[in-house]
């Protein structure tokens, strides 16, 4: 059975995005919630984001805006998290 996984990416953005990408290997639905805009994204971070898009991961930004990420208000995030099988803060 396919699980729904939310990854909340905090200060260590590059590592969090890379970890979220790894979670997609089990064919689960992964949604990434970025806390604030990207800070000086490296080439590896950009590649992780592009690969997440390619595999159909949901990309959201909380409290800010980021190109290619859908904005989500903190209150809406709280409601959404109730629908996931697993929530991973990173």
PDB file of N, CA, C and O in Angstrom:
ATOM      1  N   UNK A   1       0.844  -1.184   0.000  1.00  0.00           N
ATOM      2  CA  UNK A   1       0.000   0.000   0.000  1.00  0.00           C
ATOM      3  C   UNK A   1       0.888   1.246   0.000  1.00  0.00           C
ATOM      4  O   UNK A   1       1.844   1.337   0.770  1.00  0.00           O
ATOM      5  N   UNK A   2       0.572   2.173  -0.845  1.00  0.00           N
ATOM      6  CA  UNK A   2       1.349   3.403  -1.000  1.00  0.00           C
ATOM      7  C   UNK A   2       1.087   4.344   0.169  1.00  0.00           C
ATOM      8  O   UNK A   2      -0.062   4.649   0.488  1.00  0.00           O
ATOM      9  N   UNK A   3       2.166   4.802   0.807  1.00  0.00           N
ATOM     10  CA  UNK A   3       2.038   5.722   1.939  1.00  0.00           C
ATOM     11  C   UNK A   3       2.164   7.164   1.472  1.00  0.00           C
ATOM     12  O   UNK A   3       2.764   7.450   0.435  1.00  0.00           O
ATOM     13  N   UNK A   4       1.589   8.061   2.256  1.00  0.00           N
ATOM     14  CA  UNK A   4       1.726   9.499   2.027  1.00  0.00           C
ATOM     15  C   UNK A   4       2.693  10.036   3.058  1.00  0.00           C
ATOM     16  O   UNK A   4       2.472   9.892   4.261  1.00  0.00           O
ATOM     17  N   UNK A   5       3.775  10.661   2.588  1.00  0.00           N
ATOM     18  CA  UNK A   5       4.833  11.149   3.463  1.00  0.00           C
ATOM     19  C   UNK A   5       5.017  12.648   3.248  1.00  0.00           C
ATOM     20  O   UNK A   5       5.133  13.115   2.115  1.00  0.00           O
ATOM     21  N   UNK A   6       5.042  13.396   4.354  1.00  0.00           N
ATOM     22  CA  UNK A   6       5.324  14.832   4.310  1.00  0.00           C
ATOM     23  C   UNK A   6       6.720  15.042   4.887  1.00  0.00           C
ATOM     24  O   UNK A   6       7.041  14.533   5.961  1.00  0.00           O
ATOM     25  N   UNK A   7       7.539  15.789   4.172  1.00  0.00           N
ATOM     26  CA  UNK A   7       8.870  16.148   4.649  1.00  0.00           C
ATOM     27  C   UNK A   7       8.880  17.655   4.862  1.00  0.00           C
ATOM     28  O   UNK A   7       8.663  18.426   3.927  1.00  0.00           O
ATOM     29  N   UNK A   8       9.131  18.064   6.092  1.00  0.00           N
ATOM     30  CA  UNK A   8       9.196  19.490   6.411  1.00  0.00           C
ATOM     31  C   UNK A   8      10.665  19.876   6.467  1.00  0.00           C
ATOM     32  O   UNK A   8      11.393  19.447   7.363  1.00  0.00           O
ATOM     33  N   UNK A   9      11.100  20.686   5.509  1.00  0.00           N
ATOM     34  CA  UNK A   9      12.506  21.051   5.371  1.00  0.00           C
ATOM     35  C   UNK A   9      12.770  22.367   6.069  1.00  0.00           C
ATOM     36  O   UNK A   9      12.166  23.389   5.743  1.00  0.00           O
ATOM     37  N   UNK A  10      13.676  22.337   7.031  1.00  0.00           N
ATOM     38  CA  UNK A  10      14.046  23.522   7.804  1.00  0.00           C
ATOM     39  C   UNK A  10      15.379  24.098   7.358  1.00  0.00           C
ATOM     40  O   UNK A  10      15.607  24.270   6.161  1.00  0.00           O
ATOM     41  N   UNK A  11      16.262  24.398   8.304  1.00  0.00           N
ATOM     42  CA  UNK A  11      17.512  25.097   8.005  1.00  0.00           C
ATOM     43  C   UNK A  11      18.477  24.341   7.090  1.00  0.00           C
ATOM     44  O   UNK A  11      19.173  24.964   6.288  1.00  0.00           O
ATOM     45  N   UNK A  12      18.530  23.028   7.195  1.00  0.00           N
ATOM     46  CA  UNK A  12      19.464  22.263   6.350  1.00  0.00           C
ATOM     47  C   UNK A  12      18.751  21.850   5.069  1.00  0.00           C
ATOM     48  O   UNK A  12      18.427  20.680   4.866  1.00  0.00           O
ATOM     49  N   UNK A  13      18.519  22.826   4.224  1.00  0.00           N
ATOM     50  CA  UNK A  13      17.671  22.642   3.056  1.00  0.00           C
ATOM     51  C   UNK A  13      18.208  21.614   2.070  1.00  0.00           C
ATOM     52  O   UNK A  13      17.462  20.748   1.613  1.00  0.00           O
ATOM     53  N   UNK A  14      19.479  21.699   1.740  1.00  0.00           N
ATOM     54  CA  UNK A  14      20.049  20.772   0.765  1.00  0.00           C
ATOM     55  C   UNK A  14      19.921  19.329   1.216  1.00  0.00           C
ATOM     56  O   UNK A  14      19.536  18.461   0.432  1.00  0.00           O
ATOM     57  N   UNK A  15      20.238  19.073   2.461  1.00  0.00           N
ATOM     58  CA  UNK A  15      20.151  17.718   3.009  1.00  0.00           C
ATOM     59  C   UNK A  15      18.698  17.251   3.086  1.00  0.00           C
ATOM     60  O   UNK A  15      18.399  16.095   2.784  1.00  0.00           O
ATOM     61  N   UNK A  16      17.800  18.142   3.488  1.00  0.00           N
ATOM     62  CA  UNK A  16      16.392  17.783   3.592  1.00  0.00           C
ATOM     63  C   UNK A  16      15.784  17.429   2.244  1.00  0.00           C
ATOM     64  O   UNK A  16      15.013  16.476   2.137  1.00  0.00           O
ATOM     65  N   UNK A  17      16.128  18.189   1.225  1.00  0.00           N
ATOM     66  CA  UNK A  17      15.603  17.912  -0.115  1.00  0.00           C
ATOM     67  C   UNK A  17      16.167  16.609  -0.661  1.00  0.00           C
ATOM     68  O   UNK A  17      15.452  15.843  -1.306  1.00  0.00           O
ATOM     69  N   UNK A  18      17.443  16.357  -0.406  1.00  0.00           N
ATOM     70  CA  UNK A  18      18.072  15.121  -0.849  1.00  0.00           C
ATOM     71  C   UNK A  18      17.434  13.908  -0.144  1.00  0.00           C
ATOM     72  O   UNK A  18      17.208  12.870  -0.767  1.00  0.00           O
ATOM     73  N   UNK A  19      17.154  14.052   1.139  1.00  0.00           N
ATOM     74  CA  UNK A  19      16.515  12.985   1.888  1.00  0.00           C
ATOM     75  C   UNK A  19      15.093  12.727   1.368  1.00  0.00           C
ATOM     76  O   UNK A  19      14.678  11.575   1.241  1.00  0.00           O
ATOM     77  N   UNK A  20      14.354  13.795   1.070  1.00  0.00           N
ATOM     78  CA  UNK A  20      13.006  13.657   0.518  1.00  0.00           C
ATOM     79  C   UNK A  20      13.053  12.909  -0.818  1.00  0.00           C
ATOM     80  O   UNK A  20      12.194  12.075  -1.102  1.00  0.00           O
ATOM     81  N   UNK A  21      14.046  13.211  -1.614  1.00  0.00           N
ATOM     82  CA  UNK A  21      14.197  12.528  -2.896  1.00  0.00           C
ATOM     83  C   UNK A  21      14.432  11.038  -2.675  1.00  0.00           C
ATOM     84  O   UNK A  21      13.885  10.210  -3.404  1.00  0.00           O
ATOM     85  N   UNK A  22      15.229  10.694  -1.691  1.00  0.00           N
ATOM     86  CA  UNK A  22      15.476   9.295  -1.379  1.00  0.00           C
ATOM     87  C   UNK A  22      14.211   8.562  -0.968  1.00  0.00           C
ATOM     88  O   UNK A  22      14.053   7.380  -1.275  1.00  0.00           O
ATOM     89  N   UNK A  23      13.313   9.243  -0.281  1.00  0.00           N
ATOM     90  CA  UNK A  23      12.059   8.615   0.146  1.00  0.00           C
ATOM     91  C   UNK A  23      11.158   8.242  -1.032  1.00  0.00           C
ATOM     92  O   UNK A  23      10.299   7.370  -0.901  1.00  0.00           O
ATOM     93  N   UNK A  24      11.345   8.886  -2.167  1.00  0.00           N
ATOM     94  CA  UNK A  24      10.516   8.574  -3.335  1.00  0.00           C
ATOM     95  C   UNK A  24      10.874   7.217  -3.940  1.00  0.00           C
ATOM     96  O   UNK A  24      10.099   6.678  -4.730  1.00  0.00           O
ATOM     97  N   UNK A  25      12.024   6.660  -3.588  1.00  0.00           N
ATOM     98  CA  UNK A  25      12.458   5.383  -4.164  1.00  0.00           C
ATOM     99  C   UNK A  25      11.545   4.220  -3.780  1.00  0.00           C
ATOM    100  O   UNK A  25      11.499   3.211  -4.482  1.00  0.00           O
ATOM    101  N   UNK A  26      10.825   4.355  -2.675  1.00  0.00           N
ATOM    102  CA  UNK A  26       9.924   3.283  -2.252  1.00  0.00           C
ATOM    103  C   UNK A  26       8.544   3.409  -2.893  1.00  0.00           C
ATOM    104  O   UNK A  26       7.609   2.703  -2.516  1.00  0.00           O
ATOM    105  N   UNK A  27       8.426   4.313  -3.861  1.00  0.00           N
ATOM    106  CA  UNK A  27       7.183   4.532  -4.609  1.00  0.00           C
ATOM    107  C   UNK A  27       6.043   5.061  -3.734  1.00  0.00           C
ATOM    108  O   UNK A  27       4.870   4.858  -4.048  1.00  0.00           O
ATOM    109  N   UNK A  28       6.392   5.737  -2.641  1.00  0.00           N
ATOM    110  CA  UNK A  28       5.384   6.392  -1.813  1.00  0.00           C
ATOM    111  C   UNK A  28       5.166   7.810  -2.337  1.00  0.00           C
ATOM    112  O   UNK A  28       6.014   8.344  -3.051  1.00  0.00           O
ATOM    113  N   UNK A  29       4.037   8.419  -1.986  1.00  0.00           N
ATOM    114  CA  UNK A  29       3.774   9.814  -2.344  1.00  0.00           C
ATOM    115  C   UNK A  29       4.488  10.709  -1.343  1.00  0.00           C
ATOM    116  O   UNK A  29       4.209  10.648  -0.146  1.00  0.00           O
ATOM    117  N   UNK A  30       5.404  11.535  -1.823  1.00  0.00           N
ATOM    118  CA  UNK A  30       6.176  12.426  -0.967  1.00  0.00           C
ATOM    119  C   UNK A  30       5.831  13.870  -1.308  1.00  0.00           C
ATOM    120  O   UNK A  30       5.869  14.273  -2.471  1.00  0.00           O
ATOM    121  N   UNK A  31       5.494  14.643  -0.279  1.00  0.00           N
ATOM    122  CA  UNK A  31       5.271  16.076  -0.419  1.00  0.00           C
ATOM    123  C   UNK A  31       6.297  16.792   0.440  1.00  0.00           C
ATOM    124  O   UNK A  31       6.538  16.414   1.586  1.00  0.00           O
ATOM    125  N   UNK A  32       6.902  17.834  -0.127  1.00  0.00           N
ATOM    126  CA  UNK A  32       7.950  18.591   0.564  1.00  0.00           C
ATOM    127  C   UNK A  32       7.403  19.965   0.928  1.00  0.00           C
ATOM    128  O   UNK A  32       6.856  20.678   0.088  1.00  0.00           O
ATOM    129  N   UNK A  33       7.565  20.321   2.207  1.00  0.00           N
ATOM    130  CA  UNK A  33       7.150  21.632   2.708  1.00  0.00           C
ATOM    131  C   UNK A  33       8.404  22.377   3.142  1.00  0.00           C
ATOM    132  O   UNK A  33       9.018  22.042   4.155  1.00  0.00           O
ATOM    133  N   UNK A  34       8.776  23.384   2.371  1.00  0.00           N
ATOM    134  CA  UNK A  34       9.964  24.185   2.632  1.00  0.00           C
ATOM    135  C   UNK A  34       9.601  25.335   3.557  1.00  0.00           C
ATOM    136  O   UNK A  34       8.700  26.120   3.259  1.00  0.00           O
ATOM    137  N   UNK A  35      10.297  25.434   4.673  1.00  0.00           N
ATOM    138  CA  UNK A  35      10.034  26.530   5.617  1.00  0.00           C
ATOM    139  C   UNK A  35      10.851  27.747   5.202  1.00  0.00           C
ATOM    140  O   UNK A  35      12.037  27.848   5.517  1.00  0.00           O
ATOM    141  N   UNK A  36      10.212  28.665   4.495  1.00  0.00           N
ATOM    142  CA  UNK A  36      10.882  29.869   4.018  1.00  0.00           C
ATOM    143  C   UNK A  36      11.542  29.629   2.673  1.00  0.00           C
ATOM    144  O   UNK A  36      11.618  28.492   2.208  1.00  0.00           O
ATOM    145  N   UNK A  37      12.022  30.703   2.044  1.00  0.00           N
ATOM    146  CA  UNK A  37      12.631  30.583   0.716  1.00  0.00           C
ATOM    147  C   UNK A  37      13.988  29.877   0.776  1.00  0.00           C
ATOM    148  O   UNK A  37      14.613  29.775   1.831  1.00  0.00           O
ATOM    149  N   UNK A  38      14.418  29.397  -0.386  1.00  0.00           N
ATOM    150  CA  UNK A  38      15.737  28.765  -0.482  1.00  0.00           C
ATOM    151  C   UNK A  38      16.837  29.789  -0.191  1.00  0.00           C
ATOM    152  O   UNK A  38      16.761  30.943  -0.612  1.00  0.00           O
ATOM    153  N   UNK A  39      17.848  29.342   0.529  1.00  0.00           N
ATOM    154  CA  UNK A  39      18.984  30.203   0.825  1.00  0.00           C
ATOM    155  C   UNK A  39      20.183  29.724   0.019  1.00  0.00           C
ATOM    156  O   UNK A  39      20.723  28.650   0.281  1.00  0.00           O
ATOM    157  N   UNK A  40      20.586  30.499  -0.932  1.00  0.00           N
ATOM    158  CA  UNK A  40      21.756  30.194  -1.756  1.00  0.00           C
ATOM    159  C   UNK A  40      21.781  28.732  -2.191  1.00  0.00           C
ATOM    160  O   UNK A  40      22.655  27.975  -1.767  1.00  0.00           O
ATOM    161  N   UNK A  41      20.835  28.330  -3.028  1.00  0.00           N
ATOM    162  CA  UNK A  41      20.776  26.922  -3.421  1.00  0.00           C
ATOM    163  C   UNK A  41      21.983  26.500  -4.267  1.00  0.00           C
ATOM    164  O   UNK A  41      22.369  27.195  -5.207  1.00  0.00           O
ATOM    165  N   UNK A  42      22.559  25.370  -3.921  1.00  0.00           N
ATOM    166  CA  UNK A  42      23.682  24.827  -4.679  1.00  0.00           C
ATOM    167  C   UNK A  42      23.157  24.111  -5.922  1.00  0.00           C
ATOM    168  O   UNK A  42      21.950  23.950  -6.097  1.00  0.00           O
ATOM    169  N   UNK A  43      24.060  23.695  -6.758  1.00  0.00           N
ATOM    170  CA  UNK A  43      23.674  22.938  -7.948  1.00  0.00           C
ATOM    171  C   UNK A  43      23.014  21.620  -7.538  1.00  0.00           C
ATOM    172  O   UNK A  43      22.054  21.179  -8.169  1.00  0.00           O
ATOM    173  N   UNK A  44      23.530  20.999  -6.485  1.00  0.00           N
ATOM    174  CA  UNK A  44      22.952  19.743  -5.999  1.00  0.00           C
ATOM    175  C   UNK A  44      21.526  19.963  -5.490  1.00  0.00           C
ATOM    176  O   UNK A  44      20.652  19.129  -5.724  1.00  0.00           O
ATOM    177  N   UNK A  45      21.287  21.078  -4.797  1.00  0.00           N
ATOM    178  CA  UNK A  45      19.941  21.392  -4.316  1.00  0.00           C
ATOM    179  C   UNK A  45      19.002  21.596  -5.492  1.00  0.00           C
ATOM    180  O   UNK A  45      17.873  21.106  -5.477  1.00  0.00           O
ATOM    181  N   UNK A  46      19.450  22.303  -6.496  1.00  0.00           N
ATOM    182  CA  UNK A  46      18.616  22.520  -7.692  1.00  0.00           C
ATOM    183  C   UNK A  46      18.292  21.199  -8.388  1.00  0.00           C
ATOM    184  O   UNK A  46      17.173  20.992  -8.856  1.00  0.00           O
ATOM    185  N   UNK A  47      19.290  20.303  -8.450  1.00  0.00           N
ATOM    186  CA  UNK A  47      19.064  18.996  -9.071  1.00  0.00           C
ATOM    187  C   UNK A  47      18.049  18.186  -8.262  1.00  0.00           C
ATOM    188  O   UNK A  47      17.198  17.510  -8.839  1.00  0.00           O
ATOM    189  N   UNK A  48      18.133  18.247  -6.930  1.00  0.00           N
ATOM    190  CA  UNK A  48      17.176  17.527  -6.081  1.00  0.00           C
ATOM    191  C   UNK A  48      15.764  18.028  -6.334  1.00  0.00           C
ATOM    192  O   UNK A  48      14.832  17.232  -6.449  1.00  0.00           O
ATOM    193  N   UNK A  49      15.600  19.347  -6.421  1.00  0.00           N
ATOM    194  CA  UNK A  49      14.282  19.929  -6.673  1.00  0.00           C
ATOM    195  C   UNK A  49      13.746  19.479  -8.030  1.00  0.00           C
ATOM    196  O   UNK A  49      12.579  19.107  -8.146  1.00  0.00           O
ATOM    197  N   UNK A  50      14.592  19.512  -9.050  1.00  0.00           N
ATOM    198  CA  UNK A  50      14.164  19.102 -10.384  1.00  0.00           C
ATOM    199  C   UNK A  50      13.771  17.631 -10.401  1.00  0.00           C
ATOM    200  O   UNK A  50      12.778  17.265 -11.031  1.00  0.00           O
ATOM    201  N   UNK A  51      14.525  16.795  -9.728  1.00  0.00           N
ATOM    202  CA  UNK A  51      14.202  15.369  -9.692  1.00  0.00           C
ATOM    203  C   UNK A  51      12.919  15.115  -8.896  1.00  0.00           C
ATOM    204  O   UNK A  51      12.133  14.239  -9.255  1.00  0.00           O
ATOM    205  N   UNK A  52      12.702  15.874  -7.821  1.00  0.00           N
ATOM    206  CA  UNK A  52      11.452  15.758  -7.071  1.00  0.00           C
ATOM    207  C   UNK A  52      10.264  16.102  -7.961  1.00  0.00           C
ATOM    208  O   UNK A  52       9.226  15.443  -7.903  1.00  0.00           O
ATOM    209  N   UNK A  53      10.418  17.129  -8.780  1.00  0.00           N
ATOM    210  CA  UNK A  53       9.344  17.489  -9.725  1.00  0.00           C
ATOM    211  C   UNK A  53       9.080  16.347 -10.698  1.00  0.00           C
ATOM    212  O   UNK A  53       7.930  16.004 -10.971  1.00  0.00           O
ATOM    213  N   UNK A  54      10.159  15.761 -11.217  1.00  0.00           N
ATOM    214  CA  UNK A  54      10.028  14.696 -12.214  1.00  0.00           C
ATOM    215  C   UNK A  54       9.310  13.467 -11.680  1.00  0.00           C
ATOM    216  O   UNK A  54       8.589  12.799 -12.421  1.00  0.00           O
ATOM    217  N   UNK A  55       9.500  13.162 -10.404  1.00  0.00           N
ATOM    218  CA  UNK A  55       8.850  11.976  -9.834  1.00  0.00           C
ATOM    219  C   UNK A  55       7.468  12.292  -9.267  1.00  0.00           C
ATOM    220  O   UNK A  55       6.809  11.410  -8.716  1.00  0.00           O
ATOM    221  N   UNK A  56       7.031  13.531  -9.399  1.00  0.00           N
ATOM    222  CA  UNK A  56       5.672  13.891  -8.995  1.00  0.00           C
ATOM    223  C   UNK A  56       5.500  14.257  -7.537  1.00  0.00           C
ATOM    224  O   UNK A  56       4.383  14.222  -7.021  1.00  0.00           O
ATOM    225  N   UNK A  57       6.581  14.609  -6.862  1.00  0.00           N
ATOM    226  CA  UNK A  57       6.472  15.046  -5.467  1.00  0.00           C
ATOM    227  C   UNK A  57       5.806  16.422  -5.417  1.00  0.00           C
ATOM    228  O   UNK A  57       6.010  17.255  -6.301  1.00  0.00           O
ATOM    229  N   UNK A  58       5.012  16.646  -4.377  1.00  0.00           N
ATOM    230  CA  UNK A  58       4.419  17.960  -4.175  1.00  0.00           C
ATOM    231  C   UNK A  58       5.449  18.895  -3.554  1.00  0.00           C
ATOM    232  O   UNK A  58       6.125  18.520  -2.596  1.00  0.00           O
ATOM    233  N   UNK A  59       5.573  20.092  -4.082  1.00  0.00           N
ATOM    234  CA  UNK A  59       6.533  21.072  -3.568  1.00  0.00           C
ATOM    235  C   UNK A  59       5.780  22.296  -3.068  1.00  0.00           C
ATOM    236  O   UNK A  59       5.077  22.962  -3.827  1.00  0.00           O
ATOM    237  N   UNK A  60       5.939  22.583  -1.775  1.00  0.00           N
ATOM    238  CA  UNK A  60       5.214  23.676  -1.137  1.00  0.00           C
ATOM    239  C   UNK A  60       6.180  24.521  -0.314  1.00  0.00           C
ATOM    240  O   UNK A  60       7.180  24.020   0.200  1.00  0.00           O
ATOM    241  N   UNK A  61       5.868  25.794  -0.199  1.00  0.00           N
ATOM    242  CA  UNK A  61       6.657  26.687   0.654  1.00  0.00           C
ATOM    243  C   UNK A  61       5.724  27.293   1.699  1.00  0.00           C
ATOM    244  O   UNK A  61       4.619  27.741   1.391  1.00  0.00           O
ATOM    245  N   UNK A  62       6.200  27.292   2.943  1.00  0.00           N
ATOM    246  CA  UNK A  62       5.435  27.828   4.061  1.00  0.00           C
ATOM    247  C   UNK A  62       6.098  29.137   4.484  1.00  0.00           C
ATOM    248  O   UNK A  62       7.317  29.196   4.643  1.00  0.00           O
ATOM    249  N   UNK A  63       5.299  30.177   4.665  1.00  0.00           N
ATOM    250  CA  UNK A  63       5.809  31.477   5.115  1.00  0.00           C
ATOM    251  C   UNK A  63       6.857  32.048   4.162  1.00  0.00           C
ATOM    252  O   UNK A  63       7.998  32.298   4.551  1.00  0.00           O
ATOM    253  N   UNK A  64       6.465  32.243   2.950  1.00  0.00           N
ATOM    254  CA  UNK A  64       7.369  32.844   1.974  1.00  0.00           C
ATOM    255  C   UNK A  64       6.936  32.477   0.575  1.00  0.00           C
ATOM    256  O   UNK A  64       5.831  31.980   0.357  1.00  0.00           O
ATOM    257  N   UNK A  65       7.811  32.727  -0.358  1.00  0.00           N
ATOM    258  CA  UNK A  65       7.525  32.337  -1.736  1.00  0.00           C
ATOM    259  C   UNK A  65       8.815  31.837  -2.363  1.00  0.00           C
ATOM    260  O   UNK A  65       9.913  32.287  -2.036  1.00  0.00           O
ATOM    261  N   UNK A  66       8.645  30.908  -3.258  1.00  0.00           N
ATOM    262  CA  UNK A  66       9.773  30.322  -3.962  1.00  0.00           C
ATOM    263  C   UNK A  66       9.273  29.843  -5.311  1.00  0.00           C
ATOM    264  O   UNK A  66       8.226  29.201  -5.397  1.00  0.00           O
ATOM    265  N   UNK A  67      10.008  30.149  -6.357  1.00  0.00           N
ATOM    266  CA  UNK A  67       9.603  29.762  -7.698  1.00  0.00           C
ATOM    267  C   UNK A  67       9.485  28.244  -7.806  1.00  0.00           C
ATOM    268  O   UNK A  67      10.391  27.508  -7.415  1.00  0.00           O
ATOM    269  N   UNK A  68       8.362  27.793  -8.339  1.00  0.00           N
ATOM    270  CA  UNK A  68       8.137  26.370  -8.524  1.00  0.00           C
ATOM    271  C   UNK A  68       7.513  25.672  -7.325  1.00  0.00           C
ATOM    272  O   UNK A  68       7.198  24.484  -7.397  1.00  0.00           O
ATOM    273  N   UNK A  69       7.332  26.394  -6.223  1.00  0.00           N
ATOM    274  CA  UNK A  69       6.718  25.844  -5.012  1.00  0.00           C
ATOM    275  C   UNK A  69       5.374  26.529  -4.802  1.00  0.00           C
ATOM    276  O   UNK A  69       5.263  27.743  -4.973  1.00  0.00           O
ATOM    277  N   UNK A  70       4.367  25.769  -4.436  1.00  0.00           N
ATOM    278  CA  UNK A  70       3.054  26.336  -4.146  1.00  0.00           C
ATOM    279  C   UNK A  70       3.043  26.869  -2.712  1.00  0.00           C
ATOM    280  O   UNK A  70       3.511  26.187  -1.800  1.00  0.00           O
ATOM    281  N   UNK A  71       2.514  28.078  -2.502  1.00  0.00           N
ATOM    282  CA  UNK A  71       2.480  28.634  -1.139  1.00  0.00           C
ATOM    283  C   UNK A  71       1.418  27.961  -0.271  1.00  0.00           C
ATOM    284  O   UNK A  71       0.333  27.620  -0.742  1.00  0.00           O
ATOM    285  N   UNK A  72       1.757  27.778   1.006  1.00  0.00           N
ATOM    286  CA  UNK A  72       0.850  27.186   1.991  1.00  0.00           C
ATOM    287  C   UNK A  72       0.969  28.000   3.275  1.00  0.00           C
ATOM    288  O   UNK A  72       2.073  28.265   3.753  1.00  0.00           O
ATOM    289  N   UNK A  73      -0.159  28.388   3.822  1.00  0.00           N
ATOM    290  CA  UNK A  73      -0.168  29.095   5.099  1.00  0.00           C
ATOM    291  C   UNK A  73       0.076  28.104   6.241  1.00  0.00           C
ATOM    292  O   UNK A  73      -0.307  26.939   6.136  1.00  0.00           O
ATOM    293  N   UNK A  74       0.713  28.556   7.334  1.00  0.00           N
ATOM    294  CA  UNK A  74       0.979  27.647   8.463  1.00  0.00           C
ATOM    295  C   UNK A  74      -0.274  26.934   8.988  1.00  0.00           C
ATOM    296  O   UNK A  74      -0.218  25.754   9.334  1.00  0.00           O
ATOM    297  N   UNK A  75      -1.386  27.643   9.044  1.00  0.00           N
ATOM    298  CA  UNK A  75      -2.627  27.034   9.530  1.00  0.00           C
ATOM    299  C   UNK A  75      -3.097  25.922   8.584  1.00  0.00           C
ATOM    300  O   UNK A  75      -3.585  24.883   9.028  1.00  0.00           O
ATOM    301  N   UNK A  76      -2.947  26.153   7.289  1.00  0.00           N
ATOM    302  CA  UNK A  76      -3.318  25.141   6.295  1.00  0.00           C
ATOM    303  C   UNK A  76      -2.386  23.928   6.396  1.00  0.00           C
ATOM    304  O   UNK A  76      -2.825  22.788   6.245  1.00  0.00           O
ATOM    305  N   UNK A  77      -1.102  24.182   6.651  1.00  0.00           N
ATOM    306  CA  UNK A  77      -0.146  23.093   6.800  1.00  0.00           C
ATOM    307  C   UNK A  77      -0.555  22.182   7.951  1.00  0.00           C
ATOM    308  O   UNK A  77      -0.508  20.959   7.823  1.00  0.00           O
ATOM    309  N   UNK A  78      -0.953  22.767   9.063  1.00  0.00           N
ATOM    310  CA  UNK A  78      -1.366  21.986  10.226  1.00  0.00           C
ATOM    311  C   UNK A  78      -2.512  21.042   9.860  1.00  0.00           C
ATOM    312  O   UNK A  78      -2.525  19.889  10.290  1.00  0.00           O
ATOM    313  N   UNK A  79      -3.463  21.518   9.078  1.00  0.00           N
ATOM    314  CA  UNK A  79      -4.586  20.683   8.657  1.00  0.00           C
ATOM    315  C   UNK A  79      -4.131  19.578   7.703  1.00  0.00           C
ATOM    316  O   UNK A  79      -4.585  18.438   7.799  1.00  0.00           O
ATOM    317  N   UNK A  80      -3.231  19.927   6.782  1.00  0.00           N
ATOM    318  CA  UNK A  80      -2.753  18.953   5.809  1.00  0.00           C
ATOM    319  C   UNK A  80      -1.993  17.803   6.470  1.00  0.00           C
ATOM    320  O   UNK A  80      -2.120  16.649   6.062  1.00  0.00           O
ATOM    321  N   UNK A  81      -1.212  18.128   7.483  1.00  0.00           N
ATOM    322  CA  UNK A  81      -0.378  17.103   8.118  1.00  0.00           C
ATOM    323  C   UNK A  81      -1.198  15.969   8.714  1.00  0.00           C
ATOM    324  O   UNK A  81      -0.697  14.855   8.868  1.00  0.00           O
ATOM    325  N   UNK A  82      -2.446  16.240   9.047  1.00  0.00           N
ATOM    326  CA  UNK A  82      -3.319  15.201   9.602  1.00  0.00           C
ATOM    327  C   UNK A  82      -3.592  14.079   8.602  1.00  0.00           C
ATOM    328  O   UNK A  82      -3.924  12.963   8.999  1.00  0.00           O
ATOM    329  N   UNK A  83      -3.455  14.366   7.321  1.00  0.00           N
ATOM    330  CA  UNK A  83      -3.751  13.382   6.290  1.00  0.00           C
ATOM    331  C   UNK A  83      -2.580  12.512   5.863  1.00  0.00           C
ATOM    332  O   UNK A  83      -2.736  11.668   4.980  1.00  0.00           O
ATOM    333  N   UNK A  84      -1.423  12.696   6.463  1.00  0.00           N
ATOM    334  CA  UNK A  84      -0.234  11.921   6.082  1.00  0.00           C
ATOM    335  C   UNK A  84      -0.050  10.713   6.981  1.00  0.00           C
ATOM    336  O   UNK A  84      -0.437  10.717   8.149  1.00  0.00           O
ATOM    337  N   UNK A  85       0.552   9.678   6.409  1.00  0.00           N
ATOM    338  CA  UNK A  85       0.897   8.492   7.197  1.00  0.00           C
ATOM    339  C   UNK A  85       2.160   8.730   8.005  1.00  0.00           C
ATOM    340  O   UNK A  85       2.329   8.156   9.081  1.00  0.00           O
ATOM    341  N   UNK A  86       3.039   9.565   7.497  1.00  0.00           N
ATOM    342  CA  UNK A  86       4.327   9.838   8.142  1.00  0.00           C
ATOM    343  C   UNK A  86       4.722  11.290   7.906  1.00  0.00           C
ATOM    344  O   UNK A  86       4.626  11.783   6.782  1.00  0.00           O
ATOM    345  N   UNK A  87       5.162  11.975   8.950  1.00  0.00           N
ATOM    346  CA  UNK A  87       5.640  13.350   8.833  1.00  0.00           C
ATOM    347  C   UNK A  87       7.090  13.349   9.310  1.00  0.00           C
ATOM    348  O   UNK A  87       7.385  12.940  10.433  1.00  0.00           O
ATOM    349  N   UNK A  88       7.999  13.817   8.436  1.00  0.00           N
ATOM    350  CA  UNK A  88       9.417  13.826   8.750  1.00  0.00           C
ATOM    351  C   UNK A  88       9.917  15.259   8.790  1.00  0.00           C
ATOM    352  O   UNK A  88       9.998  15.912   7.750  1.00  0.00           O
ATOM    353  N   UNK A  89      10.253  15.758   9.966  1.00  0.00           N
ATOM    354  CA  UNK A  89      10.865  17.097  10.043  1.00  0.00           C
ATOM    355  C   UNK A  89      12.365  16.977   9.800  1.00  0.00           C
ATOM    356  O   UNK A  89      13.020  16.089  10.345  1.00  0.00           O
ATOM    357  N   UNK A  90      12.905  17.876   8.979  1.00  0.00           N
ATOM    358  CA  UNK A  90      14.349  17.807   8.724  1.00  0.00           C
ATOM    359  C   UNK A  90      14.915  19.197   8.744  1.00  0.00           C
ATOM    360  O   UNK A  90      16.118  19.378   8.552  1.00  0.00           O
TER     361      UNK A  90
END
